[in-house]
């Protein structure tokens, strides 16, 4: 599986190279961890990203700093999770959910995986309007960063980030049919 | 909407959050009244925001490591050692199986890539290596030959003979009931192959129709020798206490295997019986809707005799199948070699199998009589205490406590034997020492009471007390080990 990562909104020339590199490292690390895993120990996505960064951190790599790296990794994770959901027939399941239970599904996190492909498409439309919105969702939702961490990566105040995250959620919620 | 409009709307959204609901319409008209599109979108978004609740929790991120470590498997063209993967031919609890091409020898091989969770730590890998090595020593036309063990990045690959054909499972689920002659031939082939392994002290431990392949030429082959590892059944089996303990597939596992006790060739004999039963009749002897239900039946319920299902089967074969499925290992054939002999001989009738229920009934009676004797012992001591004060009071106390504890544990065992067969072996082991101590206290105190009664000039009572002590001691030391062993095949340790 090779990620077809094209980040239209990333103006750095080596973005594709970086994405493939990060993608492979994430997968390699995750497998390594799962093999060593003991019951009760879970691997957090954020820890995984940090670990991958430390491992790839030596010079000459196509990213500026850890913030930039995290943004690339976040896009990789979105790709991975959405591809995985697609491979497991998420679209068909999503199409089978009727309008009545749709709002419930969106709010209650039921059918979360089934929602991913549709969410991904909506997010792509949102990015066309405002690339920053896409990054916020990737970091908050697909990597699980906190408000503060996300704000730090994007270089804005937590208060602003909180409001823009609220906007992204409202927009996606409306777009997915819950509004 | 254009990006510019969106940006304007975003900034307004950020301010609108602080506007009181009652003033919102006026506020929207004032700030976005000039652009209908922005105004309507903004209003819709504010409404959506109030409904969105916990929409987009970050739980999806926690699933990422699992998704990432999902074994993507080998792709056609991948190379393992000197083997080139051609395609995937199966996957199961143990891992993925591929058809591959041996470049050096120009033949087809099967490669089993063991699932990552099976090879997580070095001790597990070492055990797998050992098992594979042992199984590689088997050379029999009825056993799929293991050629090599390849390792790469901590992953283990078992390279074996490629066997084409149909599994016994395919035959069971598709075809009509096989002719008795075919059943006999299948039983003979299976027993002969299994016997050659047993002669080398190797047991399979996971014999099932899925692991038995019939080649187009009609040769039956046992697959996956020496690979019966845990994980194949996802916690369906009770008492998997140590990680990496060897287990099999519920429905084909012998009762002692299900109870987590040590297994030997007789567990394979049990599985042989179940497989042949299912093959001959098309019905599983311990059929149940769930794996757990099957396991419970395998432990506690006798299968209907195969002759009832397949009257046309040769009686000697039917007897072999029934005897193979006995609950108590001692009542089965000791190894597949004995099955071969029984099938070849054809004449020697197997001893009448005694059903487990019959023996268990004796065990139950024994427990009930032990409890009754406790009550008699306690009442007798009460009486002796009335006649002769002093030491007998302490004796009564001891007997009363020991009888209460012992009676409680025996009652608990009776309960477990009926209600919780899966946990029964464990409870039995656990309560063994307590029962020995309780009985010893009762016997000694009773004997002492006998002496006291004798001194108090009650020779008859003394005799009864001593006799009771002897009976309880006899029951504990001689009778109980016998009934327990007969019913559950556990020697008194």
Boltz contact constraints between the chains, C-beta under 6 A:
constraints:
  - contact:
      token1: [A, 26]
      token2: [B, 68]
      max_distance: 6.0
  - contact:
      token1: [A, 27]
      token2: [B, 68]
      max_distance: 6.0
  - contact:
      token1: [A, 30]
      token2: [B, 65]
      max_distance: 6.0
  - contact:
      token1: [A, 30]
      token2: [B, 68]
      max_distance: 6.0
  - contact:
      token1: [A, 30]
      token2: [B, 69]
      max_distance: 6.0
  - contact:
      token1: [A, 31]
      token2: [B, 69]
      max_distance: 6.0
  - contact:
      token1: [A, 34]
      token2: [B, 69]
      max_distance: 6.0
  - contact:
      token1: [A, 35]
      token2: [B, 116]
      max_distance: 6.0
  - contact:
      token1: [A, 35]
      token2: [B, 120]
      max_distance: 6.0
  - contact:
      token1: [A, 43]
      token2: [B, 65]
      max_distance: 6.0
  - contact:
      token1: [A, 45]
      token2: [B, 61]
      max_distance: 6.0
  - contact:
      token1: [A, 45]
      token2: [B, 64]
      max_distance: 6.0
  - contact:
      token1: [A, 77]
      token2: [B, 64]
      max_distance: 6.0
  - contact:
      token1: [A, 84]
      token2: [B, 67]
      max_distance: 6.0
  - contact:
      token1: [A, 106]
      token2: [B, 55]
      max_distance: 6.0
  - contact:
      token1: [A, 107]
      token2: [B, 53]
      max_distance: 6.0
  - contact:
      token1: [A, 107]
      token2: [B, 54]
      max_distance: 6.0
  - contact:
      token1: [A, 107]
      token2: [B, 55]
      max_distance: 6.0
  - contact:
      token1: [A, 109]
      token2: [B, 57]
      max_distance: 6.0
  - contact:
      token1: [A, 112]
      token2: [B, 60]
      max_distance: 6.0
  - contact:
      token1: [A, 129]
      token2: [B, 3]
      max_distance: 6.0
  - contact:
      token1: [A, 129]
      token2: [B, 6]
      max_distance: 6.0
  - contact:
      token1: [A, 130]
      token2: [B, 6]
      max_distance: 6.0
  - contact:
      token1: [A, 141]
      token2: [B, 56]
      max_distance: 6.0
  - contact:
      token1: [A, 141]
      token2: [B, 58]
      max_distance: 6.0
  - contact:
      token1: [A, 143]
      token2: [B, 61]
      max_distance: 6.0
  - contact:
      token1: [A, 144]
      token2: [B, 58]
      max_distance: 6.0
  - contact:
      token1: [A, 144]
      token2: [B, 61]
      max_distance: 6.0
  - contact:
      token1: [A, 163]
      token2: [B, 14]
      max_distance: 6.0
  - contact:
      token1: [A, 166]
      token2: [B, 49]
      max_distance: 6.0
  - contact:
      token1: [A, 167]
      token2: [B, 10]
      max_distance: 6.0
  - contact:
      token1: [A, 167]
      token2: [B, 13]
      max_distance: 6.0
  - contact:
      token1: [A, 169]
      token2: [B, 52]
      max_distance: 6.0
  - contact:
      token1: [A, 169]
      token2: [B, 55]
      max_distance: 6.0
  - contact:
      token1: [A, 169]
      token2: [B, 56]
      max_distance: 6.0
  - contact:
      token1: [A, 170]
      token2: [B, 45]
      max_distance: 6.0
  - contact:
      token1: [A, 170]
      token2: [B, 48]
      max_distance: 6.0
  - contact:
      token1: [A, 170]
      token2: [B, 49]
      max_distance: 6.0
  - contact:
      token1: [A, 170]
      token2: [B, 52]
      max_distance: 6.0
  - contact:
      token1: [A, 173]
      token2: [B, 48]
      max_distance: 6.0
  - contact:
      token1: [A, 173]
      token2: [B, 52]
      max_distance: 6.0
  - contact:
      token1: [A, 173]
      token2: [B, 55]
      max_distance: 6.0
  - contact:
      token1: [A, 174]
      token2: [B, 44]
      max_distance: 6.0
  - contact:
      token1: [A, 174]
      token2: [B, 48]
      max_distance: 6.0
  - contact:
      token1: [A, 179]
      token2: [B, 48]
      max_distance: 6.0
